[in-house]
Amino acid sequence: MVKPVVRREVAGHLQKAYGISERRACSATGFQRSSQRYRKRSDPQIELRLRLKELAAARVRYGYRRLHILLRREGWPVNHKRTYRLYREEGLSIRPKAPKRKRAWRYRQGRPEVGGPNEVWAMDFMADQLFDGRPFRILTVVDCHTRESLAIVPRVSFRAYQVVEALDEIARSRGRPKSLRVDNGPEFAGRALDQWAYLNRVEIDFSRPGTPTDNAYIEAFNSRLRAECLNASWFLSMADARERIEDWRRDYNETRPHTALGGLTPNAFARQTYQARNVA
């Protein structure tokens, strides 16, 4: 279906190209003359459009829903329908959506739901490289309830004891989890992590081989880290990588709205959860 604005352009082109009247151009296109002469009377929302474009330029992987939350935080009196309309009119919806995975024919028995903060952590490794092609690895740890990024640790290489050191550093500030979800990588399947879990009474929950959906929380987080930080950055050194990745982690925890948390940031959701527990 052709939009009215496009049909007005077509009728206008016929008038100029063939020197015909507006009546004949509208008759040829099947368009009403009243619609041809229509002019918008609504507020063009110039300031709002400019701010929306600024946010979209700064947050290139955000869709209109997250951009709408950011606008509301800044005090703009706009609903999600207007945000979506301006988002489309400004041509900001240029990011392709990934195809959905087909569902398996049978679901495995699911894990029990995570009941609160610090009950279950998820951990995984990622890989990236510096500007000159030198590779490095990244250890990521998230809280499966609050979606907080507990740590993102980039190093040239990782040994099992360095994973334990990273977990101890997190535990010193917020305590230890009841369960730790990991894959079957050598750093996670070795003795060092197993001994740490035994001494601290932490259950290690291994994913099934070749089944990343068993650890969906960390896989989803890794995809956001990849799209919003790693793919958008040009790391000059390991120090530069650590600084930029840590800046993104703080922004993720303190600023970035999370749709699964009702538009709250992970830190705000964690505070809300702790306050609800104290009241109860």
Beta strands, then each sheet from edge to edge (+ up, - down):
strand 1: 120-129
strand 2: 135-143
strand 3: 149-155
strand 4: 179-182
strand 5: 203-206
sheet 1: 3+ 2- 1+ 4+ 5+
end
